[in-house]
Amino acid sequence: MNTFYTPTFGRLRLRGGSFFTTLLRWSRIYRERQALRGLDDRLLRDIGVTRIDAAQEFSKRFWQE
């Protein structure tokens, strides 16, 4: 596994072996968190997530897992 250190992201691990793969994963995480942010309480309840849990998740930076 390749590991780089950057001032902004700290220790940056590239799973899958390429920076492009990492960018694609970050993009997916960002889109999923934005979609989660747009769900109303009824839909959150349907998937078993509280508003507080959702807020904690979509407040994370895209590189945080």
PDB file of N, CA, C and O in Angstrom, chain B, residues numbered from 101:
ATOM      1  N   MET B 101       0.850  -1.169   0.000  1.00  0.00           N
ATOM      2  CA  MET B 101       0.000   0.000   0.000  1.00  0.00           C
ATOM      3  C   MET B 101       0.900   1.239   0.000  1.00  0.00           C
ATOM      4  O   MET B 101       1.812   1.352   0.819  1.00  0.00           O
ATOM      5  N   ASN B 102       0.642   2.138  -0.898  1.00  0.00           N
ATOM      6  CA  ASN B 102       1.410   3.375  -0.964  1.00  0.00           C
ATOM      7  C   ASN B 102       0.924   4.332   0.108  1.00  0.00           C
ATOM      8  O   ASN B 102      -0.281   4.470   0.322  1.00  0.00           O
ATOM      9  N   THR B 103       1.863   4.999   0.789  1.00  0.00           N
ATOM     10  CA  THR B 103       1.509   5.973   1.808  1.00  0.00           C
ATOM     11  C   THR B 103       2.289   7.251   1.557  1.00  0.00           C
ATOM     12  O   THR B 103       3.506   7.215   1.372  1.00  0.00           O
ATOM     13  N   PHE B 104       1.596   8.374   1.551  1.00  0.00           N
ATOM     14  CA  PHE B 104       2.208   9.679   1.372  1.00  0.00           C
ATOM     15  C   PHE B 104       1.812  10.548   2.548  1.00  0.00           C
ATOM     16  O   PHE B 104       0.794  10.299   3.193  1.00  0.00           O
ATOM     17  N   TYR B 105       2.607  11.560   2.829  1.00  0.00           N
ATOM     18  CA  TYR B 105       2.255  12.513   3.870  1.00  0.00           C
ATOM     19  C   TYR B 105       2.059  13.871   3.215  1.00  0.00           C
ATOM     20  O   TYR B 105       2.929  14.353   2.490  1.00  0.00           O
ATOM     21  N   THR B 106       0.917  14.480   3.476  1.00  0.00           N
ATOM     22  CA  THR B 106       0.656  15.831   2.987  1.00  0.00           C
ATOM     23  C   THR B 106       0.226  16.678   4.168  1.00  0.00           C
ATOM     24  O   THR B 106      -0.415  16.159   5.081  1.00  0.00           O
ATOM     25  N   PRO B 107       0.557  17.975   4.185  1.00  0.00           N
ATOM     26  CA  PRO B 107       0.162  18.837   5.305  1.00  0.00           C
ATOM     27  C   PRO B 107      -1.350  18.911   5.483  1.00  0.00           C
ATOM     28  O   PRO B 107      -1.832  18.988   6.613  1.00  0.00           O
ATOM     29  N   THR B 108      -2.093  18.890   4.402  1.00  0.00           N
ATOM     30  CA  THR B 108      -3.541  19.039   4.479  1.00  0.00           C
ATOM     31  C   THR B 108      -4.220  17.769   4.960  1.00  0.00           C
ATOM     32  O   THR B 108      -5.083  17.818   5.836  1.00  0.00           O
ATOM     33  N   PHE B 109      -3.838  16.631   4.394  1.00  0.00           N
ATOM     34  CA  PHE B 109      -4.542  15.389   4.664  1.00  0.00           C
ATOM     35  C   PHE B 109      -3.816  14.483   5.652  1.00  0.00           C
ATOM     36  O   PHE B 109      -4.321  13.415   5.995  1.00  0.00           O
ATOM     37  N   GLY B 110      -2.632  14.900   6.115  1.00  0.00           N
ATOM     38  CA  GLY B 110      -1.872  14.036   7.008  1.00  0.00           C
ATOM     39  C   GLY B 110      -1.364  12.836   6.242  1.00  0.00           C
ATOM     40  O   GLY B 110      -0.909  12.966   5.106  1.00  0.00           O
ATOM     41  N   ARG B 111      -1.437  11.675   6.855  1.00  0.00           N
ATOM     42  CA  ARG B 111      -0.975  10.452   6.199  1.00  0.00           C
ATOM     43  C   ARG B 111      -2.039  10.007   5.199  1.00  0.00           C
ATOM     44  O   ARG B 111      -3.181   9.730   5.566  1.00  0.00           O
ATOM     45  N   LEU B 112      -1.648   9.946   3.954  1.00  0.00           N
ATOM     46  CA  LEU B 112      -2.580   9.640   2.873  1.00  0.00           C
ATOM     47  C   LEU B 112      -2.278   8.246   2.357  1.00  0.00           C
ATOM     48  O   LEU B 112      -1.235   8.021   1.743  1.00  0.00           O
ATOM     49  N   ARG B 113      -3.178   7.313   2.599  1.00  0.00           N
ATOM     50  CA  ARG B 113      -2.980   5.948   2.131  1.00  0.00           C
ATOM     51  C   ARG B 113      -3.763   5.763   0.846  1.00  0.00           C
ATOM     52  O   ARG B 113      -4.942   6.108   0.764  1.00  0.00           O
ATOM     53  N   LEU B 114      -3.117   5.234  -0.119  1.00  0.00           N
ATOM     54  CA  LEU B 114      -3.750   4.999  -1.406  1.00  0.00           C
ATOM     55  C   LEU B 114      -4.107   3.525  -1.525  1.00  0.00           C
ATOM     56  O   LEU B 114      -3.267   2.704  -1.897  1.00  0.00           O
ATOM     57  N   ARG B 115      -5.339   3.195  -1.213  1.00  0.00           N
ATOM     58  CA  ARG B 115      -5.797   1.820  -1.359  1.00  0.00           C
ATOM     59  C   ARG B 115      -6.068   1.581  -2.835  1.00  0.00           C
ATOM     60  O   ARG B 115      -6.511   2.483  -3.547  1.00  0.00           O
ATOM     61  N   GLY B 116      -5.809   0.407  -3.274  1.00  0.00           N
ATOM     62  CA  GLY B 116      -6.027   0.102  -4.668  1.00  0.00           C
ATOM     63  C   GLY B 116      -4.826   0.477  -5.520  1.00  0.00           C
ATOM     64  O   GLY B 116      -4.804   0.198  -6.719  1.00  0.00           O
ATOM     65  N   GLY B 117      -3.837   1.102  -4.917  1.00  0.00           N
ATOM     66  CA  GLY B 117      -2.588   1.321  -5.591  1.00  0.00           C
ATOM     67  C   GLY B 117      -2.472   2.538  -6.483  1.00  0.00           C
ATOM     68  O   GLY B 117      -1.381   2.800  -6.990  1.00  0.00           O
ATOM     69  N   SER B 118      -3.531   3.294  -6.704  1.00  0.00           N
ATOM     70  CA  SER B 118      -3.362   4.454  -7.575  1.00  0.00           C
ATOM     71  C   SER B 118      -4.073   5.673  -7.002  1.00  0.00           C
ATOM     72  O   SER B 118      -5.092   5.567  -6.320  1.00  0.00           O
ATOM     73  N   PHE B 119      -3.510   6.806  -7.297  1.00  0.00           N
ATOM     74  CA  PHE B 119      -4.106   8.056  -6.851  1.00  0.00           C
ATOM     75  C   PHE B 119      -5.462   8.270  -7.517  1.00  0.00           C
ATOM     76  O   PHE B 119      -6.383   8.801  -6.898  1.00  0.00           O
ATOM     77  N   PHE B 120      -5.585   7.857  -8.776  1.00  0.00           N
ATOM     78  CA  PHE B 120      -6.851   7.992  -9.491  1.00  0.00           C
ATOM     79  C   PHE B 120      -7.960   7.204  -8.797  1.00  0.00           C
ATOM     80  O   PHE B 120      -9.087   7.685  -8.678  1.00  0.00           O
ATOM     81  N   THR B 121      -7.641   5.999  -8.343  1.00  0.00           N
ATOM     82  CA  THR B 121      -8.616   5.182  -7.613  1.00  0.00           C
ATOM     83  C   THR B 121      -9.052   5.884  -6.337  1.00  0.00           C
ATOM     84  O   THR B 121     -10.231   5.868  -5.981  1.00  0.00           O
ATOM     85  N   THR B 122      -8.105   6.496  -5.656  1.00  0.00           N
ATOM     86  CA  THR B 122      -8.417   7.234  -4.434  1.00  0.00           C
ATOM     87  C   THR B 122      -9.321   8.425  -4.733  1.00  0.00           C
ATOM     88  O   THR B 122     -10.270   8.681  -3.991  1.00  0.00           O
ATOM     89  N   LEU B 123      -9.040   9.146  -5.800  1.00  0.00           N
ATOM     90  CA  LEU B 123      -9.900  10.277  -6.179  1.00  0.00           C
ATOM     91  C   LEU B 123     -11.317   9.828  -6.489  1.00  0.00           C
ATOM     92  O   LEU B 123     -12.280  10.492  -6.107  1.00  0.00           O
ATOM     93  N   LEU B 124     -11.448   8.705  -7.178  1.00  0.00           N
ATOM     94  CA  LEU B 124     -12.782   8.168  -7.469  1.00  0.00           C
ATOM     95  C   LEU B 124     -13.515   7.800  -6.186  1.00  0.00           C
ATOM     96  O   LEU B 124     -14.711   8.063  -6.063  1.00  0.00           O
ATOM     97  N   ARG B 125     -12.808   7.191  -5.221  1.00  0.00           N
ATOM     98  CA  ARG B 125     -13.445   6.835  -3.949  1.00  0.00           C
ATOM     99  C   ARG B 125     -13.885   8.075  -3.195  1.00  0.00           C
ATOM    100  O   ARG B 125     -14.990   8.116  -2.653  1.00  0.00           O
ATOM    101  N   TRP B 126     -13.014   9.106  -3.154  1.00  0.00           N
ATOM    102  CA  TRP B 126     -13.373  10.356  -2.478  1.00  0.00           C
ATOM    103  C   TRP B 126     -14.593  11.002  -3.129  1.00  0.00           C
ATOM    104  O   TRP B 126     -15.460  11.541  -2.440  1.00  0.00           O
ATOM    105  N   SER B 127     -14.656  10.946  -4.447  1.00  0.00           N
ATOM    106  CA  SER B 127     -15.795  11.517  -5.158  1.00  0.00           C
ATOM    107  C   SER B 127     -17.089  10.788  -4.786  1.00  0.00           C
ATOM    108  O   SER B 127     -18.122  11.419  -4.564  1.00  0.00           O
ATOM    109  N   ARG B 128     -17.023   9.458  -4.719  1.00  0.00           N
ATOM    110  CA  ARG B 128     -18.190   8.662  -4.338  1.00  0.00           C
ATOM    111  C   ARG B 128     -18.628   8.986  -2.913  1.00  0.00           C
ATOM    112  O   ARG B 128     -19.819   9.154  -2.651  1.00  0.00           O
ATOM    113  N   ILE B 129     -17.664   9.073  -1.990  1.00  0.00           N
ATOM    114  CA  ILE B 129     -17.983   9.393  -0.594  1.00  0.00           C
ATOM    115  C   ILE B 129     -18.654  10.759  -0.503  1.00  0.00           C
ATOM    116  O   ILE B 129     -19.643  10.922   0.211  1.00  0.00           O
ATOM    117  N   TYR B 130     -18.115  11.739  -1.227  1.00  0.00           N
ATOM    118  CA  TYR B 130     -18.693  13.087  -1.216  1.00  0.00           C
ATOM    119  C   TYR B 130     -20.137  13.054  -1.714  1.00  0.00           C
ATOM    120  O   TYR B 130     -21.021  13.636  -1.087  1.00  0.00           O
ATOM    121  N   ARG B 131     -20.380  12.377  -2.837  1.00  0.00           N
ATOM    122  CA  ARG B 131     -21.740  12.308  -3.393  1.00  0.00           C
ATOM    123  C   ARG B 131     -22.700  11.600  -2.441  1.00  0.00           C
ATOM    124  O   ARG B 131     -23.842  12.030  -2.275  1.00  0.00           O
ATOM    125  N   GLU B 132     -22.241  10.514  -1.813  1.00  0.00           N
ATOM    126  CA  GLU B 132     -23.097   9.785  -0.883  1.00  0.00           C
ATOM    127  C   GLU B 132     -23.459  10.640   0.326  1.00  0.00           C
ATOM    128  O   GLU B 132     -24.597  10.615   0.795  1.00  0.00           O
ATOM    129  N   ARG B 133     -22.489  11.394   0.826  1.00  0.00           N
ATOM    130  CA  ARG B 133     -22.772  12.255   1.985  1.00  0.00           C
ATOM    131  C   ARG B 133     -23.691  13.404   1.623  1.00  0.00           C
ATOM    132  O   ARG B 133     -24.517  13.812   2.439  1.00  0.00           O
ATOM    133  N   GLN B 134     -23.568  13.930   0.424  1.00  0.00           N
ATOM    134  CA  GLN B 134     -24.485  14.986  -0.009  1.00  0.00           C
ATOM    135  C   GLN B 134     -25.897  14.430  -0.168  1.00  0.00           C
ATOM    136  O   GLN B 134     -26.869  15.106   0.169  1.00  0.00           O
ATOM    137  N   ALA B 135     -26.017  13.214  -0.675  1.00  0.00           N
ATOM    138  CA  ALA B 135     -27.335  12.583  -0.800  1.00  0.00           C
ATOM    139  C   ALA B 135     -27.942  12.345   0.576  1.00  0.00           C
ATOM    140  O   ALA B 135     -29.137  12.562   0.775  1.00  0.00           O
ATOM    141  N   LEU B 136     -27.128  11.902   1.519  1.00  0.00           N
ATOM    142  CA  LEU B 136     -27.599  11.681   2.887  1.00  0.00           C
ATOM    143  C   LEU B 136     -28.095  12.987   3.499  1.00  0.00           C
ATOM    144  O   LEU B 136     -29.101  13.006   4.208  1.00  0.00           O
ATOM    145  N   ARG B 137     -27.392  14.062   3.225  1.00  0.00           N
ATOM    146  CA  ARG B 137     -27.779  15.377   3.741  1.00  0.00           C
ATOM    147  C   ARG B 137     -29.170  15.787   3.237  1.00  0.00           C
ATOM    148  O   ARG B 137     -29.900  16.485   3.940  1.00  0.00           O
ATOM    149  N   GLY B 138     -29.530  15.364   2.046  1.00  0.00           N
ATOM    150  CA  GLY B 138     -30.806  15.754   1.452  1.00  0.00           C
ATOM    151  C   GLY B 138     -32.002  14.917   1.878  1.00  0.00           C
ATOM    152  O   GLY B 138     -33.133  15.244   1.521  1.00  0.00           O
ATOM    153  N   LEU B 139     -31.781  13.845   2.632  1.00  0.00           N
ATOM    154  CA  LEU B 139     -32.896  12.986   3.034  1.00  0.00           C
ATOM    155  C   LEU B 139     -33.689  13.615   4.172  1.00  0.00           C
ATOM    156  O   LEU B 139     -33.126  14.223   5.083  1.00  0.00           O
ATOM    157  N   ASP B 140     -34.993  13.458   4.099  1.00  0.00           N
ATOM    158  CA  ASP B 140     -35.826  13.962   5.192  1.00  0.00           C
ATOM    159  C   ASP B 140     -35.891  12.918   6.309  1.00  0.00           C
ATOM    160  O   ASP B 140     -35.387  11.805   6.158  1.00  0.00           O
ATOM    161  N   ASP B 141     -36.512  13.285   7.419  1.00  0.00           N
ATOM    162  CA  ASP B 141     -36.541  12.408   8.590  1.00  0.00           C
ATOM    163  C   ASP B 141     -37.219  11.071   8.306  1.00  0.00           C
ATOM    164  O   ASP B 141     -36.804  10.041   8.836  1.00  0.00           O
ATOM    165  N   ARG B 142     -38.250  11.080   7.481  1.00  0.00           N
ATOM    166  CA  ARG B 142     -38.956   9.837   7.144  1.00  0.00           C
ATOM    167  C   ARG B 142     -38.028   8.870   6.414  1.00  0.00           C
ATOM    168  O   ARG B 142     -37.990   7.683   6.738  1.00  0.00           O
ATOM    169  N   LEU B 143     -37.285   9.369   5.436  1.00  0.00           N
ATOM    170  CA  LEU B 143     -36.365   8.511   4.687  1.00  0.00           C
ATOM    171  C   LEU B 143     -35.204   8.037   5.563  1.00  0.00           C
ATOM    172  O   LEU B 143     -34.762   6.894   5.449  1.00  0.00           O
ATOM    173  N   LEU B 144     -34.716   8.915   6.433  1.00  0.00           N
ATOM    174  CA  LEU B 144     -33.662   8.491   7.357  1.00  0.00           C
ATOM    175  C   LEU B 144     -34.162   7.373   8.270  1.00  0.00           C
ATOM    176  O   LEU B 144     -33.445   6.407   8.531  1.00  0.00           O
ATOM    177  N   ARG B 145     -35.385   7.512   8.746  1.00  0.00           N
ATOM    178  CA  ARG B 145     -35.978   6.483   9.602  1.00  0.00           C
ATOM    179  C   ARG B 145     -36.092   5.160   8.839  1.00  0.00           C
ATOM    180  O   ARG B 145     -35.878   4.090   9.409  1.00  0.00           O
ATOM    181  N   ASP B 146     -36.432   5.238   7.540  1.00  0.00           N
ATOM    182  CA  ASP B 146     -36.542   4.030   6.709  1.00  0.00           C
ATOM    183  C   ASP B 146     -35.219   3.271   6.617  1.00  0.00           C
ATOM    184  O   ASP B 146     -35.215   2.042   6.555  1.00  0.00           O
ATOM    185  N   ILE B 147     -34.121   3.978   6.607  1.00  0.00           N
ATOM    186  CA  ILE B 147     -32.814   3.310   6.504  1.00  0.00           C
ATOM    187  C   ILE B 147     -32.156   3.101   7.871  1.00  0.00           C
ATOM    188  O   ILE B 147     -31.029   2.613   7.956  1.00  0.00           O
ATOM    189  N   GLY B 148     -32.869   3.475   8.941  1.00  0.00           N
ATOM    190  CA  GLY B 148     -32.384   3.221  10.289  1.00  0.00           C
ATOM    191  C   GLY B 148     -31.302   4.168  10.767  1.00  0.00           C
ATOM    192  O   GLY B 148     -30.432   3.781  11.548  1.00  0.00           O
ATOM    193  N   VAL B 149     -31.351   5.419  10.299  1.00  0.00           N
ATOM    194  CA  VAL B 149     -30.348   6.417  10.667  1.00  0.00           C
ATOM    195  C   VAL B 149     -31.064   7.599  11.321  1.00  0.00           C
ATOM    196  O   VAL B 149     -32.082   8.072  10.817  1.00  0.00           O
ATOM    197  N   THR B 150     -30.529   8.068  12.435  1.00  0.00           N
ATOM    198  CA  THR B 150     -31.112   9.246  13.074  1.00  0.00           C
ATOM    199  C   THR B 150     -30.573  10.512  12.405  1.00  0.00           C
ATOM    200  O   THR B 150     -29.562  10.467  11.703  1.00  0.00           O
ATOM    201  N   ARG B 151     -31.233  11.610  12.622  1.00  0.00           N
ATOM    202  CA  ARG B 151     -30.779  12.893  12.078  1.00  0.00           C
ATOM    203  C   ARG B 151     -29.395  13.244  12.629  1.00  0.00           C
ATOM    204  O   ARG B 151     -28.557  13.788  11.910  1.00  0.00           O
ATOM    205  N   ILE B 152     -29.161  12.934  13.891  1.00  0.00           N
ATOM    206  CA  ILE B 152     -27.857  13.212  14.505  1.00  0.00           C
ATOM    207  C   ILE B 152     -26.757  12.379  13.852  1.00  0.00           C
ATOM    208  O   ILE B 152     -25.684  12.896  13.543  1.00  0.00           O
ATOM    209  N   ASP B 153     -27.025  11.077  13.641  1.00  0.00           N
ATOM    210  CA  ASP B 153     -26.046  10.213  12.969  1.00  0.00           C
ATOM    211  C   ASP B 153     -25.747  10.723  11.564  1.00  0.00           C
ATOM    212  O   ASP B 153     -24.594  10.756  11.134  1.00  0.00           O
ATOM    213  N   ALA B 154     -26.803  11.123  10.855  1.00  0.00           N
ATOM    214  CA  ALA B 154     -26.621  11.640   9.494  1.00  0.00           C
ATOM    215  C   ALA B 154     -25.794  12.920   9.512  1.00  0.00           C
ATOM    216  O   ALA B 154     -24.910  13.101   8.675  1.00  0.00           O
ATOM    217  N   ALA B 155     -26.076  13.805  10.457  1.00  0.00           N
ATOM    218  CA  ALA B 155     -25.333  15.066  10.542  1.00  0.00           C
ATOM    219  C   ALA B 155     -23.857  14.809  10.838  1.00  0.00           C
ATOM    220  O   ALA B 155     -22.986  15.477  10.282  1.00  0.00           O
ATOM    221  N   GLN B 156     -23.580  13.855  11.702  1.00  0.00           N
ATOM    222  CA  GLN B 156     -22.184  13.514  11.993  1.00  0.00           C
ATOM    223  C   GLN B 156     -21.489  12.976  10.754  1.00  0.00           C
ATOM    224  O   GLN B 156     -20.324  13.290  10.508  1.00  0.00           O
ATOM    225  N   GLU B 157     -22.190  12.172   9.977  1.00  0.00           N
ATOM    226  CA  GLU B 157     -21.593  11.588   8.781  1.00  0.00           C
ATOM    227  C   GLU B 157     -21.361  12.635   7.702  1.00  0.00           C
ATOM    228  O   GLU B 157     -20.272  12.695   7.131  1.00  0.00           O
ATOM    229  N   PHE B 158     -22.375  13.474   7.408  1.00  0.00           N
ATOM    230  CA  PHE B 158     -22.176  14.412   6.304  1.00  0.00           C
ATOM    231  C   PHE B 158     -21.350  15.625   6.691  1.00  0.00           C
ATOM    232  O   PHE B 158     -21.024  16.445   5.832  1.00  0.00           O
ATOM    233  N   SER B 159     -21.001  15.758   7.981  1.00  0.00           N
ATOM    234  CA  SER B 159     -20.108  16.853   8.372  1.00  0.00           C
ATOM    235  C   SER B 159     -18.629  16.469   8.246  1.00  0.00           C
ATOM    236  O   SER B 159     -17.747  17.319   8.367  1.00  0.00           O
ATOM    237  N   LYS B 160     -18.366  15.167   7.998  1.00  0.00           N
ATOM    238  CA  LYS B 160     -16.980  14.706   7.813  1.00  0.00           C
ATOM    239  C   LYS B 160     -16.432  15.231   6.477  1.00  0.00           C
ATOM    240  O   LYS B 160     -17.186  15.480   5.536  1.00  0.00           O
ATOM    241  N   ARG B 161     -15.135  15.390   6.420  1.00  0.00           N
ATOM    242  CA  ARG B 161     -14.476  15.727   5.165  1.00  0.00           C
ATOM    243  C   ARG B 161     -14.491  14.527   4.250  1.00  0.00           C
ATOM    244  O   ARG B 161     -14.577  13.393   4.722  1.00  0.00           O
ATOM    245  N   PHE B 162     -14.408  14.749   2.945  1.00  0.00           N
ATOM    246  CA  PHE B 162     -14.529  13.651   1.992  1.00  0.00           C
ATOM    247  C   PHE B 162     -13.422  12.613   2.137  1.00  0.00           C
ATOM    248  O   PHE B 162     -13.617  11.464   1.742  1.00  0.00           O
ATOM    249  N   TRP B 163     -12.279  12.976   2.684  1.00  0.00           N
ATOM    250  CA  TRP B 163     -11.198  12.003   2.805  1.00  0.00           C
ATOM    251  C   TRP B 163     -11.279  11.221   4.115  1.00  0.00           C
ATOM    252  O   TRP B 163     -10.505  10.287   4.321  1.00  0.00           O
ATOM    253  N   GLN B 164     -12.205  11.590   5.002  1.00  0.00           N
ATOM    254  CA  GLN B 164     -12.369  10.869   6.263  1.00  0.00           C
ATOM    255  C   GLN B 164     -13.329   9.714   6.056  1.00  0.00           C
ATOM    256  O   GLN B 164     -14.381   9.861   5.433  1.00  0.00           O
ATOM    257  N   GLU B 165     -12.951   8.568   6.587  1.00  0.00           N
ATOM    258  CA  GLU B 165     -13.844   7.407   6.459  1.00  0.00           C
ATOM    259  C   GLU B 165     -14.428   7.051   7.785  1.00  0.00           C
ATOM    260  O   GLU B 165     -15.205   6.101   7.882  1.00  0.00           O
TER     261      GLU B 165
END
